[in-house]
Every structure is written in structure tokens, then in C-alpha cells.
Amino acid sequence: MNHPDFVILYVDNTAASTAFYRDLLGAEPVENVPTFSMFVLSTGMKLGLWSRHTALPTVTGESGGSEIGFRVNAAADVDRIYADWTKRGLRVLQTPVNADFGYTFTVTDPDGHRLRVYARA
């Protein structure tokens, strides 16, 4: 069976979003053209950033209807990343909280895509 290994986020400004994720992930894109960039993460997952203005078929949905999860090892890691990301000015949707699945918080990127950091219970 094939398993998903590539997520594309449709963004308003590809250059600005590329700079945001370059800083956030501490990684360089492996592809970077004016309307698209792609990061290959240490897990092998690929993250694409595609201009919502040039993507085909035409993007009709709004940002924020899905999220990317970042699993960490411990609650202390959640708190450390939360402190770092809030210092960077990311918009907080949910401060660190205990949920059924673990300890978590949620912020957004500049386009409103949800980013969740969590440590499993």
C-alpha cells in the first residue's frame, strides 16, 4: 500500500511563506521557484508551498481548514516550542493544554494554516 508523504499548502505569497518555513523548520527548500517551493523534512515527508494564485486546478477553499502536526517526545518540548513560536509572533489558536491524545498547542502560519505541536499522552 502506498502512504502519503507529501503535503501542499496553498499560500498567498510564496516567497514570504518560504522564508517563514525556512526559519521555522531550520531547513532549506530543495526546490524554490517564484510560485512553488518544497522542503524535504528529516522524516522524509515533503512540504510544498504553492501559490494559490497559480495552482491548477484553481484553489477555491480558504486556508485554515486543516493542520500539520509536529510530534515531540515530551510535554517539556511542547512548552519549549510554544515559547519559541510565540516569540516569533505566530498567532495562537490554543495555548498548551492537556487533550485526550496528549499535551498540545495550536498556532497558525501567515496564511492561516494550523500548526499543532503535541506530545502523546
C-alpha distance (Angstrom), angle and dihedral (degrees) to the residues before:
residue distance angle dihedral
M1 . . .
N2 3.78 . .
H3 3.80 118.0 .
P4 3.81 126.9 -153.9
D5 3.79 113.2 -100.3
F6 3.80 103.4 162.2
V7 3.81 131.7 66.7
I8 3.80 123.2 -173.5
L9 3.78 121.8 -159.0
Y10 3.79 116.7 -163.3
V11 3.79 108.2 -135.9
D12 3.78 137.1 -171.5
N13 3.82 97.2 -138.4
T14 3.80 114.1 24.8
A15 3.82 95.0 -167.2
A16 3.81 93.2 50.8
S17 3.81 92.8 45.4
T18 3.80 91.2 47.4
A19 3.81 90.1 52.7
F20 3.82 90.2 47.6
Y21 3.82 94.2 52.0
R22 3.82 92.9 39.8
D23 3.81 88.2 58.8
L24 3.81 96.1 38.5
L25 3.81 95.8 47.7
G26 3.80 97.2 33.6
A27 3.80 88.5 -131.9
E28 3.79 138.6 114.2
P29 3.79 121.1 -125.0
V30 3.81 114.9 -109.1
E31 3.79 89.1 -147.3
N32 3.78 124.9 30.5
V33 3.80 123.9 169.9
P34 3.82 127.4 149.5
T35 3.83 95.4 -89.1
F36 3.83 102.4 29.4
S37 3.77 141.5 32.1
M38 3.78 132.3 176.4
F39 3.78 133.5 -158.4
V40 3.81 123.6 -163.1
L41 3.80 107.9 -150.6
S42 3.81 127.2 -149.2
T43 3.83 89.7 -102.6
G44 3.81 90.0 58.1
M45 3.79 92.8 -108.8
K46 3.78 115.1 135.0
L47 3.81 123.0 -139.6
G48 3.79 116.2 -160.0
L49 3.80 125.5 -167.2
W50 3.81 111.1 -160.0
S51 3.78 126.5 -179.1
R52 3.79 107.5 -108.2
H53 3.82 86.1 -146.9
T54 3.81 95.4 61.7
A55 3.83 104.6 27.5
L56 3.79 116.8 119.7
P57 2.90 126.3 -112.4
T58 3.79 91.5 38.0
V59 3.80 114.5 -95.3
T60 3.79 109.2 -118.2
G61 3.81 102.6 166.7
E62 3.78 128.2 83.2
S63 3.80 126.3 -118.0
G64 3.77 121.7 -100.1
G65 3.80 99.9 51.3
S66 3.79 93.5 109.7
E67 3.78 138.3 27.1
I68 3.78 143.6 -145.4
G69 3.80 116.0 -128.7
F70 3.80 122.6 -144.1
R71 3.81 110.4 -163.5
V72 3.81 116.7 -154.6
N73 3.79 131.5 -178.1
A74 3.80 103.9 -115.2
A75 3.80 145.0 14.2
A76 3.80 88.7 -108.8
D77 3.82 88.3 61.8
V78 3.82 89.8 52.5
D79 3.81 90.4 52.9
R80 3.82 92.7 45.8
I81 3.80 93.2 51.1
Y82 3.80 91.7 43.8
A83 3.82 90.0 55.0
D84 3.82 91.0 48.1
W85 3.80 96.2 46.1
T86 3.79 94.6 46.2
K87 3.83 89.2 51.1
R88 3.81 86.3 55.1
G89 3.80 88.7 56.3
L90 3.80 100.1 -112.0
R91 3.79 111.5 164.0
V92 3.80 110.2 -107.6
L93 3.79 118.2 -136.3
Q94 3.80 95.7 169.8
T95 3.80 128.4 14.4
P96 3.83 117.3 -141.6
V97 3.78 109.8 -61.0
N98 3.79 139.6 161.1
A99 3.81 109.7 -107.5
D100 3.80 131.1 178.2
F101 3.82 91.2 -92.1
G102 3.82 98.2 41.2
Y103 3.80 145.7 -73.7
T104 3.81 113.0 -32.4
F105 3.80 151.7 154.9
T106 3.80 133.6 -165.9
V107 3.82 131.2 -146.1
T108 3.80 134.4 164.1
D109 3.78 134.4 -120.3
P110 3.84 120.0 -130.7
D111 3.83 91.0 -81.8
G112 3.80 94.8 50.2
H113 3.82 96.6 -102.7
R114 3.80 109.2 151.2
L115 3.81 118.5 -117.8
R116 3.81 115.9 -166.3
V117 3.81 124.1 -168.7
Y118 3.79 115.8 -165.7
A119 3.79 144.8 167.6
R120 3.79 113.4 -153.1
A121 3.80 117.9 -115.9
